[in-house]
Amino acid sequence: MKKVRILSIDGGGIRGIIPGLILARLEEKLQKESGNTDAKLADYFDFMAGTSTGAILVLYYLVPGENGKPKFTANDAVKIYLDRGDEIFDVNIWQAIKSFKGVSDEKYDAKELEKALDDTFKELWLSELIKPCIISSYDIKNGKPHFFKQHRSTNEIYNFKVKDVARATSAAPTYFECALVKNEIGTSYPLIDGGVFVNNPSLVSYSEARTMTFGNIKNPTAKDMMIVSLGTGSTPKRFEYKKAKDWGPVSWIKPSLDIMMDGNSQTVDHHLCQIYDTLNNKSDRNNYHRLTPKRLTADSAMDNASQENMAMLKEDALNYISQSEIDEELDAIAKKLVEYVG
């Protein structure tokens, strides 16, 4: 039985280690279920969506290797975070002085991020990725969302270098400067992190898939789709009224970003649960999966990439997937992904 299999990954900076490790475990289970020791995530998803760090993971999974097969494993993707996270989120003395620790300028120099993206994606174009995907960002010049769509990138207007797509979707306000990227014909777009309006892109992936054709399934509805949505384990922030009531514009900057991102992620999950709960068939109702730790022992700050905190994020992820109910859910997901190839 054919279903449209969708993977969606939230934003969350260095916390991308968490969905990265969950998906590495899922890839192992797919290899076991399919009997193919070389199976990779992109072999079993028809469409992917990502915001910020989630988008970087998605783009990484879709890099072509030999014979149009996925080049990298899910473990390869996690290695980028563990190997280069502390370099990307490193504040040099001059940047700290110039930005007043992120108040008057971006907190981090984007050079290390851009170098990591360039080393990873080189001169690859969006049109060369092996599966369709949608990546979010926000156009500050035109005041509207900007979505990079691989399935439209055969048109040079919608074709961008993959490293530029990754740079744009991860240009988190106050952390990295706005990205200025060009399409294949040279038109420039000033873009920032899509997390400011759609940190959880699951509903975006659902909406976009509704307009597409996958094999013999045209304009699929919820009953035709299986959505696997991964969060980055953020613990929703709580603020005391006595403190918050006297905050000024500067004090509200960081809390506002946290609220926007966490609030969107929770809202999207709520509405997708409602959509799937309306389906008549029980097995169809169970085809929406949301995987994310509800509590972290690690610091949940999206930019705490100290070796100690990255180790704790890794431990949080491993503890989460070692829970019997999560392990069973990953088994069920792997089984259905193989079954729904059609």
C-alpha positions as CSV (number, residue, x, y, z in Angstrom):
1,M,0.0,0.0,0.0
2,K,1.5,3.3,-1.1
3,K,1.6,6.3,1.2
4,V,3.4,9.6,0.9
5,R,6.1,9.4,3.6
6,I,7.1,12.8,4.9
7,L,9.9,13.8,7.3
8,S,9.9,17.1,9.1
9,I,12.5,18.5,11.4
10,D,12.2,21.6,13.7
11,G,14.8,24.4,14.2
12,G,16.8,24.6,17.4
13,G,20.5,25.4,16.8
14,I,22.9,23.0,18.4
15,R,20.0,21.0,19.7
16,G,19.9,19.5,16.2
17,I,22.0,16.8,17.8
18,I,18.8,15.4,19.3
19,P,16.7,14.8,16.1
20,G,20.0,13.8,14.4
21,L,20.6,10.9,16.8
22,I,16.9,9.9,16.8
23,L,17.0,9.6,13.0
24,A,20.3,7.7,13.1
25,R,18.6,5.1,15.3
26,L,15.6,5.1,12.8
27,E,18.0,4.5,9.9
28,E,19.5,1.5,11.8
29,K,16.0,0.1,12.2
30,L,15.2,0.7,8.5
31,Q,18.3,-1.3,7.5
32,K,17.1,-4.1,9.7
33,E,13.5,-4.0,8.5
34,S,14.4,-3.7,4.8
35,G,17.3,-6.2,5.0
36,N,19.5,-3.6,3.2
37,T,22.5,-2.7,5.3
38,D,23.1,0.3,3.1
39,A,19.6,1.8,3.4
40,K,19.4,5.5,4.2
41,L,16.7,7.8,5.4
42,A,16.2,9.4,2.0
43,D,15.5,6.0,0.5
44,Y,12.3,5.8,2.6
45,F,10.9,9.3,2.6
46,D,9.2,10.9,-0.4
47,F,9.3,14.5,0.8
48,M,11.2,16.4,3.6
49,A,10.8,19.7,5.3
50,G,13.1,21.6,7.6
51,T,13.7,24.8,9.4
52,S,17.1,26.1,10.5
53,T,19.1,23.3,12.1
54,G,16.4,20.9,10.9
55,A,16.8,22.2,7.4
56,I,20.6,21.5,7.5
57,L,19.9,17.9,8.5
58,V,17.3,17.5,5.7
59,L,19.7,19.0,3.0
60,Y,22.4,16.7,4.3
61,Y,20.3,13.6,3.9
62,L,19.4,14.6,0.3
63,V,22.9,15.1,-1.0
64,P,23.4,12.7,-4.0
65,G,26.1,10.1,-4.1
66,E,26.7,7.4,-6.7
67,N,23.8,6.4,-9.0
68,G,21.6,9.0,-7.5
69,K,21.5,7.3,-4.1
70,P,22.0,9.3,-0.8
71,K,25.6,10.0,-0.2
72,F,25.6,10.4,3.6
73,T,24.4,8.4,6.5
74,A,22.3,9.8,9.4
75,N,25.4,9.4,11.6
76,D,27.5,11.4,9.2
77,A,25.0,14.3,9.8
78,V,25.3,14.2,13.6
79,K,29.1,14.2,13.3
80,I,29.0,17.8,11.8
81,Y,27.4,19.1,15.0
82,L,29.7,17.2,17.3
83,D,32.9,18.1,15.3
84,R,32.2,21.7,14.4
85,G,29.5,23.0,16.7
86,D,31.9,24.6,19.1
87,E,33.6,26.4,16.2
88,I,30.4,27.7,14.8
89,F,29.1,29.0,18.1
90,D,32.4,30.5,19.2
91,V,32.4,34.2,20.2
92,N,35.8,35.8,19.6
93,I,36.7,38.8,21.8
94,W,36.2,41.4,19.1
95,Q,32.8,40.1,18.2
96,A,31.8,40.1,21.9
97,I,32.9,43.7,22.4
98,K,31.3,44.9,19.1
99,S,28.0,43.2,19.7
100,F,27.7,43.8,23.5
101,K,27.1,40.0,23.6
102,G,24.5,40.1,20.9
103,V,22.6,43.3,21.9
104,S,23.9,45.8,19.3
105,D,25.0,43.3,16.6
106,E,24.8,39.6,15.8
107,K,26.4,37.5,18.6
108,Y,28.4,35.2,16.3
109,D,30.6,35.8,13.2
110,A,29.0,33.7,10.5
111,K,32.4,32.7,8.9
112,E,32.7,29.4,10.7
113,L,29.1,28.5,9.8
114,E,29.6,29.4,6.2
115,K,32.9,27.4,6.1
116,A,31.1,24.3,7.5
117,L,28.3,24.7,4.9
118,D,30.8,25.2,2.1
119,D,32.8,22.2,3.1
120,T,29.6,20.1,3.3
121,F,27.6,21.2,0.2
122,K,30.3,22.7,-2.0
123,E,28.8,23.9,-5.3
124,L,25.7,21.7,-5.1
125,W,22.4,23.2,-6.4
126,L,19.0,22.7,-4.9
127,S,17.9,21.1,-8.2
128,E,20.5,18.3,-7.7
129,L,19.1,17.0,-4.5
130,I,17.7,13.5,-4.8
131,K,14.2,14.1,-3.3
132,P,11.7,17.0,-3.1
133,C,11.9,19.2,0.0
134,I,10.8,22.5,1.4
135,I,13.0,24.8,3.5
136,S,11.8,27.9,5.3
137,S,13.2,31.4,5.6
138,Y,11.8,34.9,5.9
139,D,12.3,37.7,3.3
140,I,12.9,40.9,5.3
141,K,12.9,43.1,2.3
142,N,9.5,42.0,1.1
143,G,8.1,41.2,4.5
144,K,6.9,37.7,3.7
145,P,7.9,34.0,4.1
146,H,10.3,32.6,1.6
147,F,10.2,28.9,0.9
148,F,13.0,27.1,-1.0
149,K,11.3,24.2,-2.9
150,Q,13.5,21.6,-4.5
151,H,10.6,20.4,-6.6
152,R,10.3,23.8,-8.3
153,S,14.1,24.3,-8.8
154,T,14.2,23.1,-12.4
155,N,13.1,26.7,-13.0
156,E,16.3,28.8,-12.5
157,I,14.4,31.5,-10.7
158,Y,13.8,29.0,-7.8
159,N,17.2,27.3,-8.0
160,F,19.8,28.2,-5.3
161,K,23.1,26.8,-4.1
162,V,22.4,24.4,-1.3
163,K,24.9,26.0,1.0
164,D,23.1,29.4,0.5
165,V,19.7,27.7,1.3
166,A,21.3,26.3,4.6
167,R,22.8,29.7,5.4
168,A,19.5,31.6,4.9
169,T,17.3,29.2,6.9
170,S,19.8,29.3,9.9
171,A,20.3,33.1,10.0
172,A,18.7,33.3,13.4
173,P,18.2,37.0,14.5
174,T,20.7,38.2,17.2
175,Y,22.8,35.1,16.6
176,F,24.0,35.4,12.9
177,E,23.7,38.3,10.5
178,C,21.0,38.2,7.8
179,A,21.9,36.1,4.8
180,L,22.0,37.7,1.3
181,V,21.6,34.8,-1.2
182,K,21.2,34.8,-5.0
183,N,19.2,32.5,-7.3
184,E,20.6,31.0,-10.5
185,I,19.9,34.1,-12.5
186,G,21.5,36.4,-9.9
187,T,18.5,37.9,-8.1
188,S,19.4,38.7,-4.4
189,Y,17.2,37.9,-1.4
190,P,17.9,39.1,2.2
191,L,16.7,36.3,4.3
192,I,16.6,35.2,8.0
193,D,15.9,32.0,9.9
194,G,12.5,30.5,9.1
195,G,12.1,29.7,12.8
196,V,10.8,33.2,13.4
197,F,7.4,32.1,12.0
198,V,7.5,28.3,11.4
199,N,9.9,26.6,13.7
200,N,8.0,23.3,13.3
201,P,7.5,22.9,9.5
202,S,5.3,19.8,9.7
203,L,2.1,21.7,8.7
204,V,4.0,23.4,5.9
205,S,5.1,20.0,4.6
206,Y,1.5,18.7,4.8
207,S,0.1,21.8,3.0
208,E,2.8,21.6,0.3
209,A,2.4,17.9,-0.3
210,R,-1.4,18.5,-0.8
211,T,-0.4,20.4,-4.0
212,M,1.9,17.7,-5.4
213,T,1.9,14.4,-7.1
214,F,3.8,11.3,-5.8
215,G,3.7,8.4,-8.2
216,N,0.0,7.6,-8.8
217,I,-1.1,9.7,-5.8
218,K,-2.2,13.2,-6.9
219,N,-3.0,15.9,-4.3
220,P,-2.8,13.5,-1.3
221,T,-4.9,14.1,1.8
222,A,-4.0,13.2,5.3
223,K,-5.2,9.6,4.8
224,D,-2.6,9.2,2.0
225,M,0.2,10.6,4.1
226,M,2.5,9.4,6.9
227,I,4.3,12.3,8.7
228,V,7.3,11.8,11.0
229,S,7.9,15.1,12.8
230,L,11.0,15.6,15.0
231,G,11.5,18.4,17.6
232,T,14.8,19.4,19.1
233,G,13.9,18.8,22.7
234,S,13.4,22.4,23.8
235,T,11.9,22.8,27.2
236,P,9.3,25.6,27.0
237,K,10.4,28.6,28.9
238,R,8.4,30.0,31.8
239,F,8.7,33.6,32.9
240,E,7.6,35.1,36.2
241,Y,5.1,38.0,35.9
242,K,6.9,40.0,38.6
243,K,10.0,40.1,36.4
244,A,8.5,40.2,32.9
245,K,6.1,43.1,33.6
246,D,9.1,45.5,33.8
247,W,11.1,44.2,30.9
248,G,11.9,46.7,28.2
249,P,12.7,46.1,24.5
250,V,16.2,44.7,25.1
251,S,15.1,42.3,27.8
252,W,12.3,40.9,25.7
253,I,14.5,40.0,22.7
254,K,15.6,36.6,23.8
255,P,12.3,35.5,25.5
256,S,10.3,36.6,22.5
257,L,12.4,34.4,20.2
258,D,12.0,31.4,22.6
259,I,8.2,32.0,22.8
260,M,7.8,32.3,19.0
261,M,9.8,29.1,18.3
262,D,8.3,26.9,21.1
263,G,4.8,28.3,20.7
264,N,4.8,27.5,16.9
265,S,6.2,24.0,17.5
266,Q,3.5,23.2,20.0
267,T,0.7,24.8,17.9
268,V,1.6,22.9,14.8
269,D,1.7,19.6,16.6
270,H,-1.7,20.3,18.1
271,H,-3.3,21.1,14.8
272,L,-1.8,18.0,13.0
273,C,-3.1,15.8,15.9
274,Q,-6.6,17.3,15.2
275,I,-6.3,16.7,11.5
276,Y,-5.3,13.0,11.9
277,D,-7.8,12.5,14.7
278,T,-10.6,13.2,12.2
279,L,-9.7,10.2,10.0
280,N,-12.0,7.2,10.0
281,N,-9.4,4.5,9.7
282,K,-7.4,3.8,12.9
283,S,-4.2,2.9,11.1
284,D,-4.5,6.2,9.2
285,R,-5.0,8.1,12.4
286,N,-1.8,6.6,13.7
287,N,0.3,7.8,10.8
288,Y,1.3,11.1,12.4
289,H,4.3,10.7,14.7
290,R,5.8,13.5,16.8
291,L,9.2,12.6,18.4
292,T,10.9,15.0,20.8
293,P,12.2,14.8,24.4
294,K,9.9,16.8,26.7
295,R,12.7,17.6,29.2
296,L,16.4,18.0,28.8
297,T,19.2,17.7,31.3
298,A,21.4,19.7,28.9
299,D,21.2,23.5,28.6
300,S,18.5,24.1,26.0
301,A,20.1,27.3,24.7
302,M,20.3,26.9,20.9
303,D,23.9,28.2,21.0
304,N,25.5,26.4,23.9
305,A,27.9,24.2,21.9
306,S,30.4,23.6,24.6
307,Q,31.9,20.1,24.5
308,E,30.2,19.4,27.9
309,N,26.7,20.5,26.7
310,M,27.0,18.7,23.4
311,A,27.8,15.5,25.3
312,M,24.7,16.1,27.5
313,L,22.5,16.7,24.5
314,K,23.8,13.4,23.0
315,E,23.0,11.7,26.3
316,D,19.5,13.2,26.4
317,A,18.9,11.9,22.9
318,L,20.2,8.4,23.7
319,N,18.2,8.2,26.9
320,Y,15.0,9.2,25.0
321,I,15.4,6.6,22.3
322,S,16.2,3.9,24.9
323,Q,12.8,4.3,26.4
324,S,10.8,1.2,25.6
325,E,7.8,3.1,24.2
326,I,10.0,5.3,22.0
327,D,12.0,2.2,20.8
328,E,8.7,0.5,19.9
329,E,7.4,3.6,18.1
330,L,10.6,3.8,16.0
331,D,10.2,0.1,15.2
332,A,6.6,0.8,14.1
333,I,7.7,3.8,12.0
334,A,10.5,1.8,10.3
335,K,8.0,-1.0,9.5
336,K,5.5,1.3,8.0
337,L,8.1,3.3,6.0
338,V,9.2,0.0,4.3
339,E,5.6,-1.2,3.9
340,Y,4.4,2.1,2.3
341,V,6.9,2.1,-0.5
342,G,4.0,0.7,-2.6
